[in-house]
């Protein structure tokens, strides 16, 4: 077992997690498994999946022409953060 992997490490005790992935994300299955594994340990996990988006879609904000989905993600993050 690779203990350095987030999927196989000790997931008890982290703060609440907001995970995001695109539905076209190469790591979508890993995000789902990570969310499930952390949830089993009692961690408060929210997994948001953005339809049709690839890996790191939120970095489009750096291009100066952010996607509508990027703005949606940033609003979601801003709304989620103060509640934690």
Backbone as JSON Lines, residues from 0, in Angstrom:
{"i":0,"aa":"X","n":[0.85,-1.18,0.0],"ca":[0.0,0.0,0.0],"c":[0.89,1.24,0.0]}
{"i":1,"aa":"X","n":[0.58,2.19,-0.86],"ca":[1.36,3.43,-0.96],"c":[0.8,4.47,0.01]}
{"i":2,"aa":"X","n":[1.39,4.58,1.18],"ca":[0.89,5.48,2.22],"c":[0.96,6.96,1.82]}
{"i":3,"aa":"X","n":[1.82,7.31,0.86],"ca":[1.9,8.7,0.43],"c":[0.72,9.08,-0.46]}
{"i":4,"aa":"X","n":[-0.03,8.11,-0.91],"ca":[-1.2,8.39,-1.74],"c":[-2.35,8.85,-0.85]}
{"i":5,"aa":"X","n":[-3.03,9.93,-1.23],"ca":[-4.18,10.38,-0.44],"c":[-5.27,9.32,-0.35]}
{"i":6,"aa":"X","n":[-5.33,8.43,-1.32],"ca":[-6.35,7.38,-1.3],"c":[-6.05,6.29,-0.28]}
{"i":7,"aa":"X","n":[-4.79,6.15,0.11],"ca":[-4.41,5.06,1.01],"c":[-3.84,5.54,2.34]}
{"i":8,"aa":"X","n":[-3.75,6.84,2.53],"ca":[-3.21,7.38,3.77],"c":[-4.29,7.48,4.84]}
{"i":9,"aa":"X","n":[-3.91,8.03,5.96],"ca":[-4.83,8.22,7.08],"c":[-5.65,9.49,6.82]}
{"i":10,"aa":"X","n":[-6.93,9.32,6.58],"ca":[-7.8,10.45,6.26],"c":[-8.63,10.9,7.45]}
{"i":11,"aa":"X","n":[-8.31,10.42,8.62],"ca":[-9.07,10.86,9.8],"c":[-8.5,12.18,10.31]}
{"i":12,"aa":"X","n":[-9.39,13.1,10.6],"ca":[-8.98,14.34,11.22],"c":[-8.75,15.56,10.35]}
{"i":13,"aa":"X","n":[-8.84,15.48,9.02],"ca":[-8.63,16.72,8.28],"c":[-9.83,17.65,8.42]}
{"i":14,"aa":"X","n":[-9.66,18.91,8.09],"ca":[-10.8,19.83,8.14],"c":[-11.78,19.49,7.02]}
{"i":15,"aa":"X","n":[-12.9,20.18,6.99],"ca":[-13.87,19.98,5.92],"c":[-13.2,20.19,4.57]}
{"i":16,"aa":"X","n":[-13.62,19.39,3.6],"ca":[-13.01,19.44,2.27],"c":[-14.03,19.81,1.22]}
{"i":17,"aa":"X","n":[-13.64,20.71,0.33],"ca":[-14.41,21.01,-0.87],"c":[-13.56,20.53,-2.04]}
{"i":18,"aa":"X","n":[-14.02,19.49,-2.7],"ca":[-13.3,18.94,-3.85],"c":[-14.06,19.31,-5.11]}
{"i":19,"aa":"X","n":[-13.32,19.63,-6.15],"ca":[-13.97,19.93,-7.41],"c":[-13.3,19.13,-8.51]}
{"i":20,"aa":"X","n":[-14.14,18.71,-9.46],"ca":[-13.64,17.97,-10.6],"c":[-14.59,18.22,-11.77]}
{"i":21,"aa":"X","n":[-14.06,18.11,-12.96],"ca":[-14.9,18.2,-14.14],"c":[-15.4,16.82,-14.52]}
{"i":22,"aa":"X","n":[-16.52,16.75,-15.18],"ca":[-17.05,15.44,-15.6],"c":[-16.17,14.82,-16.68]}
{"i":23,"aa":"X","n":[-15.35,15.64,-17.35],"ca":[-14.4,15.14,-18.34],"c":[-12.99,15.05,-17.74]}
{"i":24,"aa":"X","n":[-12.93,15.11,-16.44],"ca":[-11.68,15.1,-15.66],"c":[-11.02,13.74,-15.73]}
{"i":25,"aa":"X","n":[-9.73,13.71,-16.03],"ca":[-8.99,12.45,-16.08],"c":[-8.92,11.8,-14.69]}
{"i":26,"aa":"X","n":[-9.02,12.6,-13.64],"ca":[-8.93,12.08,-12.27],"c":[-10.29,12.04,-11.55]}
{"i":27,"aa":"X","n":[-11.37,12.06,-12.3],"ca":[-12.7,12.09,-11.69],"c":[-12.93,10.88,-10.78]}
{"i":28,"aa":"X","n":[-12.58,9.7,-11.23],"ca":[-12.77,8.51,-10.39],"c":[-11.95,8.6,-9.11]}
{"i":29,"aa":"X","n":[-10.73,9.14,-9.2],"ca":[-9.91,9.32,-8.0],"c":[-10.54,10.32,-7.04]}
{"i":30,"aa":"X","n":[-11.11,11.4,-7.58],"ca":[-11.78,12.38,-6.73],"c":[-12.96,11.74,-6.0]}
{"i":31,"aa":"X","n":[-13.71,10.93,-6.71],"ca":[-14.85,10.24,-6.08],"c":[-14.37,9.26,-5.0]}
{"i":32,"aa":"X","n":[-13.31,8.5,-5.29],"ca":[-12.79,7.55,-4.29],"c":[-12.23,8.28,-3.07]}
{"i":33,"aa":"X","n":[-11.53,9.39,-3.3],"ca":[-10.98,10.17,-2.2],"c":[-12.11,10.72,-1.33]}
{"i":34,"aa":"X","n":[-13.14,11.26,-1.96],"ca":[-14.28,11.8,-1.2],"c":[-14.94,10.7,-0.38]}
{"i":35,"aa":"X","n":[-15.13,9.54,-0.97],"ca":[-15.75,8.43,-0.25],"c":[-14.89,7.96,0.91]}
{"i":36,"aa":"X","n":[-13.58,7.85,0.69],"ca":[-12.67,7.39,1.75],"c":[-12.63,8.39,2.91]}
{"i":37,"aa":"X","n":[-12.61,9.68,2.61],"ca":[-12.59,10.69,3.68],"c":[-13.93,10.72,4.42]}
{"i":38,"aa":"X","n":[-15.02,10.53,3.7],"ca":[-16.34,10.52,4.33],"c":[-16.46,9.38,5.33]}
{"i":39,"aa":"X","n":[-15.92,8.23,4.99],"ca":[-15.97,7.07,5.89],"c":[-15.3,7.37,7.22]}
{"i":40,"aa":"X","n":[-14.28,8.22,7.22],"ca":[-13.58,8.56,8.47],"c":[-14.28,9.65,9.26]}
{"i":41,"aa":"X","n":[-15.4,10.17,8.72],"ca":[-16.15,11.21,9.41],"c":[-15.82,12.62,8.96]}
{"i":42,"aa":"X","n":[-14.97,12.75,7.97],"ca":[-14.63,14.07,7.45],"c":[-15.81,14.63,6.65]}
{"i":43,"aa":"X","n":[-16.09,15.91,6.84],"ca":[-17.13,16.59,6.08],"c":[-16.58,16.87,4.68]}
{"i":44,"aa":"X","n":[-17.12,16.17,3.67],"ca":[-16.62,16.28,2.31],"c":[-17.75,16.71,1.37]}
{"i":45,"aa":"X","n":[-17.43,17.69,0.53],"ca":[-18.33,18.09,-0.54],"c":[-17.57,17.91,-1.84]}
{"i":46,"aa":"X","n":[-18.15,17.15,-2.76],"ca":[-17.55,16.94,-4.08],"c":[-18.46,17.58,-5.12]}
{"i":47,"aa":"X","n":[-17.96,18.62,-5.77],"ca":[-18.7,19.29,-6.84],"c":[-18.13,18.81,-8.17]}
{"i":48,"aa":"X","n":[-19.0,18.37,-9.07],"ca":[-18.59,17.93,-10.39],"c":[-19.18,18.9,-11.41]}
{"i":49,"aa":"X","n":[-18.3,19.47,-12.23],"ca":[-18.68,20.48,-13.21],"c":[-18.8,19.82,-14.59]}
{"i":50,"aa":"X","n":[-20.0,19.88,-15.14],"ca":[-20.34,19.2,-16.37],"c":[-19.45,19.61,-17.55]}
{"i":51,"aa":"X","n":[-18.85,18.62,-18.19],"ca":[-18.07,18.84,-19.4],"c":[-16.69,19.44,-19.2]}
{"i":52,"aa":"X","n":[-16.3,19.7,-17.97],"ca":[-15.03,20.38,-17.72],"c":[-13.87,19.39,-17.6]}
{"i":53,"aa":"X","n":[-12.69,19.77,-18.13],"ca":[-11.49,18.93,-18.03],"c":[-10.72,19.22,-16.74]}
{"i":54,"aa":"X","n":[-9.6,18.56,-16.6],"ca":[-8.71,18.76,-15.46],"c":[-8.28,20.23,-15.38]}
{"i":55,"aa":"X","n":[-8.26,20.78,-14.2],"ca":[-7.83,22.16,-13.89],"c":[-8.59,23.24,-14.67]}
{"i":56,"aa":"X","n":[-9.86,22.99,-14.94],"ca":[-10.66,23.98,-15.68],"c":[-10.68,25.34,-14.99]}
{"i":57,"aa":"X","n":[-10.57,25.34,-13.67],"ca":[-10.64,26.6,-12.91],"c":[-9.45,27.51,-13.18]}
{"i":58,"aa":"X","n":[-8.37,26.99,-13.74],"ca":[-7.21,27.83,-14.05],"c":[-7.43,28.72,-15.26]}
{"i":59,"aa":"X","n":[-8.57,28.56,-15.94],"ca":[-8.89,29.44,-17.07],"c":[-8.96,30.89,-16.62]}
{"i":60,"aa":"X","n":[-9.14,31.12,-15.31],"ca":[-9.19,32.49,-14.81],"c":[-7.86,33.21,-15.03]}
{"i":61,"aa":"X","n":[-6.78,32.47,-15.16],"ca":[-5.47,33.08,-15.37],"c":[-5.29,33.61,-16.78]}
{"i":62,"aa":"X","n":[-6.14,33.18,-17.69],"ca":[-6.01,33.57,-19.1],"c":[-6.52,34.98,-19.36]}
{"i":63,"aa":"X","n":[-7.23,35.56,-18.4],"ca":[-7.83,36.86,-18.61],"c":[-9.2,36.77,-19.23]}
{"i":64,"aa":"X","n":[-9.57,35.59,-19.67],"ca":[-10.89,35.35,-20.25],"c":[-11.49,34.11,-19.58]}
{"i":65,"aa":"X","n":[-11.87,34.22,-18.31],"ca":[-12.35,33.05,-17.58],"c":[-13.65,32.5,-18.16]}
{"i":66,"aa":"X","n":[-13.8,31.21,-18.06],"ca":[-15.03,30.54,-18.46],"c":[-16.15,30.87,-17.48]}
{"i":67,"aa":"X","n":[-17.36,30.81,-17.92],"ca":[-18.51,30.99,-17.02],"c":[-18.42,29.98,-15.87]}
{"i":68,"aa":"X","n":[-18.0,28.77,-16.2],"ca":[-17.87,27.73,-15.17],"c":[-16.81,28.09,-14.15]}
{"i":69,"aa":"X","n":[-15.76,28.76,-14.57],"ca":[-14.72,29.19,-13.64],"c":[-15.29,30.2,-12.65]}
{"i":70,"aa":"X","n":[-16.07,31.14,-13.15],"ca":[-16.69,32.13,-12.26],"c":[-17.66,31.45,-11.29]}
{"i":71,"aa":"X","n":[-18.39,30.45,-11.78],"ca":[-19.3,29.69,-10.92],"c":[-18.52,29.0,-9.81]}
{"i":72,"aa":"X","n":[-17.41,28.38,-10.17],"ca":[-16.57,27.7,-9.17],"c":[-16.05,28.69,-8.13]}
{"i":73,"aa":"X","n":[-15.56,29.84,-8.58],"ca":[-15.01,30.82,-7.64],"c":[-16.08,31.34,-6.68]}
{"i":74,"aa":"X","n":[-17.31,31.57,-7.18],"ca":[-18.4,31.97,-6.29],"c":[-18.71,30.86,-5.29]}
{"i":75,"aa":"X","n":[-18.71,29.64,-5.75],"ca":[-18.97,28.48,-4.88],"c":[-17.92,28.4,-3.78]}
{"i":76,"aa":"X","n":[-16.66,28.55,-4.15],"ca":[-15.57,28.51,-3.17],"c":[-15.7,29.65,-2.17]}
{"i":77,"aa":"X","n":[-16.0,30.83,-2.65],"ca":[-16.16,31.99,-1.76],"c":[-17.33,31.79,-0.79]}
{"i":78,"aa":"X","n":[-18.42,31.21,-1.26],"ca":[-19.58,30.94,-0.4],"c":[-19.28,29.84,0.6]}
{"i":79,"aa":"X","n":[-18.54,28.82,0.2],"ca":[-18.27,27.66,1.04],"c":[-17.26,27.98,2.15]}
{"i":80,"aa":"X","n":[-16.25,28.78,1.85],"ca":[-15.13,29.03,2.77],"c":[-15.54,29.63,4.11]}
{"i":81,"aa":"X","n":[-16.35,30.69,4.18],"ca":[-16.67,31.27,5.49],"c":[-17.44,30.33,6.41]}
{"i":82,"aa":"X","n":[-18.12,29.37,5.84],"ca":[-18.9,28.44,6.67],"c":[-18.01,27.42,7.34]}
{"i":83,"aa":"X","n":[-16.75,27.4,7.01],"ca":[-15.83,26.43,7.6],"c":[-14.97,27.12,8.6]}
